[in-house]
């Protein structure tokens, strides 16, 4: 191959590399422009929201924040606390159940294992909207509708989380290490808690993050399950504010400010967990 050919091929490769870069930039803009609009719109007061340029900053952010805090004696922060409770505890319990189930399916051989795994795969394919009404009817029969349990119980079992941990456990927990621990007299629970769980930690953090975001953003389940607005999560609370905005346009600024505050915990959680995620992956590679 001549130098001229090498030069031409390298230029062609550089031109081709621009294509995915441009596609990624367009995708990032598509995702970030709505967030940028929320950030800017939250700074505008009632008179500026519909009268100024879309991306022109306003001067009413602190007043909007004060009005949102004062609305119905600070019920917005009650909604935020409810969302943190539902998402935090639900994601933690879901990660624990997924760890036990995925580890058992990935590291033990027993009769019916493949049938159970196929049922879990089928559960991954079922949309959550299909399960909302049956779950409400079941919990209503048990007297748990319009309670905190009606939000927590459906969130504990995540078919996708069990599937992900099963794949991760099969790849990251060596069978030889488990056999060596058994020969040293370790119980199955000790092997799981002291050996398997630390090795599966990056996968469990992933399950926790997915479940936290999913529960935090969930709208249909609380809409079906809850009637008392004191138990509403942030998604349903902001929806009620938006619905009232049709007759009280002044509430629109509160909704937008609330939307901005609602995404801050998710961003903070992702940044914190990403740090531990990277540390777990690095420590796992060093141990390997």
C-alpha positions in Angstrom: 0.0 0.0 0.0 1.5 3.3 -1.0 1.7 6.4 1.2 -0.9 8.1 -0.9 -3.3 5.3 -0.2 -2.6 5.4 3.5 -3.3 9.1 3.6 -6.5 8.7 1.7 -7.7 5.9 4.0 -6.8 7.9 7.1 -8.7 10.9 5.9 -11.7 8.7 5.1 -11.6 7.2 8.6 -11.5 10.7 10.1 -14.5 11.7 8.0 -16.4 8.6 9.0 -15.7 9.2 12.7 -17.5 12.5 12.5 -20.8 10.8 11.8 -21.3 9.1 15.2 -20.0 12.2 16.9 -22.6 14.4 15.2 -25.3 11.9 16.0 -24.3 11.8 19.7 -24.2 15.6 19.8 -27.7 15.9 18.3 -29.0 13.2 20.8 -27.4 15.1 23.7 -29.0 18.4 22.5 -32.4 16.6 22.2 -32.1 15.5 25.8 -30.6 18.6 27.3 -32.7 21.3 25.7 -35.9 20.5 27.7 -33.8 20.6 30.9 -32.3 23.9 29.9 -35.8 25.3 29.3 -36.9 24.1 32.8 -33.8 25.8 34.4 -34.4 29.1 32.6 -38.2 29.0 33.0 -37.8 28.5 36.8 -36.1 31.9 37.0 -39.1 33.7 35.6 -41.9 35.2 37.5 -45.6 35.1 36.5 -45.3 38.1 34.2 -42.1 37.0 32.5 -43.0 33.4 31.9 -45.2 34.0 28.8 -44.0 37.4 27.7 -40.2 37.0 27.4 -37.9 35.0 25.0 -37.9 31.3 25.8 -34.3 31.1 26.9 -34.0 34.5 28.4 -33.3 34.3 32.2 -35.8 35.9 34.5 -35.6 37.5 38.0 -38.1 35.6 40.0 -36.5 32.3 41.0 -36.2 33.0 44.7 -39.8 34.4 44.8 -41.0 31.2 43.0 -39.1 29.1 45.5 -40.6 31.0 48.4 -44.2 30.7 46.9 -43.6 27.0 46.3 -42.5 26.5 49.9 -45.5 28.5 51.2 -48.0 26.7 49.1 -50.3 24.7 51.4 -47.9 25.0 54.3 -45.0 23.4 52.4 -46.7 20.3 51.0 -44.3 20.3 48.1 -41.5 19.3 50.5 -43.8 16.6 51.9 -44.1 15.2 48.4 -40.3 15.3 48.0 -39.9 13.4 51.2 -42.5 10.8 50.2 -40.6 10.3 46.9 -37.3 9.9 48.7 -38.9 7.4 51.0 -40.6 5.4 48.3 -37.6 5.4 46.0 -34.9 5.0 48.6 -36.5 2.1 50.6 -38.0 0.5 47.5 -34.8 0.5 45.6 -32.8 -0.8 48.6 -35.3 -3.7 49.1 -35.4 -4.4 45.4 -31.6 -4.6 45.2 -31.6 -7.0 48.2 -34.3 -9.3 46.7 -32.5 -9.1 43.3 -29.2 -10.0 44.9 -30.7 -13.1 46.6 -32.7 -14.2 43.6 -30.1 -13.5 41.0 -27.3 -15.2 43.0 -29.5 -18.3 43.5 -30.3 -18.5 39.8 -26.8 -17.8 38.7 -24.7 -19.9 41.1 -26.9 -22.9 42.1 -28.3 -25.8 40.1 -31.7 -27.0 41.1 -34.8 -28.5 39.5 -36.9 -25.9 37.7 -34.2 -23.2 37.6 -34.6 -22.6 33.9 -38.4 -22.5 34.2 -38.1 -19.9 36.9 -35.6 -17.9 34.9 -37.9 -17.9 31.8 -40.8 -16.7 33.9 -38.6 -13.8 35.1 -37.7 -13.0 31.5 -41.4 -13.0 30.7 -41.9 -10.5 33.6 -39.3 -8.2 32.0 -41.4 -8.0 28.9 -44.7 -7.1 30.7 -45.3 -3.4 30.8 -45.9 -1.9 34.2 -49.1 -0.3 33.0 -50.6 -3.8 32.6 -50.0 -4.7 36.2 -51.2 -1.4 37.9 -54.9 -2.3 38.1 -54.4 -5.9 39.2 -52.0 -4.8 41.8 -54.5 -2.2 43.1 -57.3 -4.8 43.2 -55.1 -7.2 45.1 -53.8 -4.6 47.6 -57.3 -3.2 48.0 -58.5 -6.7 49.0 -55.8 -6.8 51.6 -56.8 -3.4 52.9 -53.5 -1.8 51.9 -54.8 0.6 49.2 -54.0 4.3 49.8 -51.1 3.4 52.1 -47.4 3.5 52.0 -47.3 -0.3 51.6 -49.3 0.1 48.3 -46.3 2.0 46.9 -43.5 -0.1 48.4 -44.7 -3.7 47.8 -45.1 -3.5 44.0 -41.6 -1.9 43.8 -39.7 -4.6 45.7 -39.6 -7.3 43.0 -37.9 -6.2 39.8 -37.7 -8.9 37.1 -35.1 -6.9 35.3 -33.0 -6.5 38.5 -33.1 -10.3 39.1 -32.2 -10.9 35.5 -29.3 -8.5 35.7 -27.9 -9.9 38.9 -28.2 -13.4 37.7 -26.1 -12.6 34.7 -23.6 -10.6 36.8 -23.4 -13.3 39.5 -22.7 -16.0 36.9 -19.8 -13.9 35.5 -18.3 -12.4 38.6 -18.5 -15.0 41.4 -16.2 -18.0 40.6 -17.5 -21.4 41.5 -14.0 -22.4 42.6 -14.0 -19.6 45.2 -17.3 -20.8 46.5 -16.1 -24.4 46.8 -12.9 -23.3 48.6 -15.1 -21.4 51.1 -17.2 -24.5 51.7 -14.1 -26.5 52.3 -13.1 -24.0 54.9 -16.4 -24.5 56.7 -18.2 -21.3 55.6 -22.0 -21.5 55.5 -24.0 -20.7 52.4 -25.2 -17.5 54.0 -21.7 -16.4 54.8 -20.5 -17.2 51.3 -23.4 -15.1 49.9 -23.0 -12.1 52.3 -19.2 -12.0 52.7 -18.0 -13.2 49.3 -20.7 -12.9 46.6 -22.3 -9.6 47.6 -19.0 -7.6 47.5 -18.2 -9.1 44.1 -21.7 -8.3 42.8 -21.7 -4.8 44.2 -21.3 -2.9 40.9 -24.3 -4.9 39.5 -26.3 -4.2 42.7 -25.6 -0.5 42.5 -26.8 -0.6 38.9 -30.1 -2.3 40.1 -30.4 0.3 42.9 -29.9 3.2 40.5 -32.4 1.9 37.9 -35.0 1.1 40.6 -34.6 4.5 42.3 -35.0 6.4 39.1 -37.9 4.3 38.0 -39.8 4.7 41.4 -39.0 8.4 41.6 -40.4 9.0 38.1 -43.3 6.6 38.5 -46.7 8.3 37.9 -49.2 5.6 37.1 -48.8 3.5 40.3 -49.3 6.3 42.8 -52.1 7.7 40.5 -53.9 4.4 40.9 -53.0 3.5 44.5 -53.2 6.8 46.4 -56.0 9.1 47.2 -54.6 11.1 50.1 -52.4 13.9 48.8 -50.4 13.8 52.0 -49.0 10.5 50.6 -48.4 11.7 47.1 -44.9 11.5 45.5 -43.5 14.4 43.7 -44.7 13.2 40.3 -48.4 13.0 41.3 -48.1 16.2 43.4 -46.8 18.2 40.5 -49.6 16.8 38.3 -52.2 18.1 40.7 -50.6 21.5 40.6 -50.5 21.4 36.8 -54.2 20.4 36.7 -55.1 23.4 38.9 -53.0 25.6 36.7 -55.7 25.5 34.1 -57.9 27.6 36.3 -55.1 29.4 38.2 -52.3 30.2 35.7 -50.2 31.6 38.6 -49.5 28.0 39.6 -47.5 27.3 36.4 -44.4 29.0 37.9 -44.7 26.7 40.9 -44.9 23.6 38.7 -41.9 24.6 36.7 -39.8 25.4 39.8 -41.0 22.1 41.4 -39.9 20.2 38.2 -36.4 21.8 38.5 -36.1 20.8 42.2 -37.4 17.3 41.4 -34.5 16.5 39.1 -31.8 17.7 41.4 -31.8 14.6 43.7 -31.5 12.3 40.7 -28.5 14.2 39.3 -26.9 14.2 42.8 -27.6 10.5 43.3 -26.1 9.6 39.9 -23.0 11.6 40.5 -22.4 10.0 44.0 -23.2 6.5 42.9 -21.1 6.8 39.8 -18.1 7.5 42.0 -18.6 4.3 44.1 -19.5 2.4 40.9 -16.1 3.3 39.4 -14.3 2.4 42.6 -16.0 -1.0 42.8 -15.2 -1.8 39.2 -11.5 -0.7 39.7 -11.2 -2.7 42.9 -12.7 -5.8 41.2 -10.3 -5.5 38.4 -7.3 -5.2 40.8 -8.5 -8.3 42.8 -8.9 -10.2 39.6 
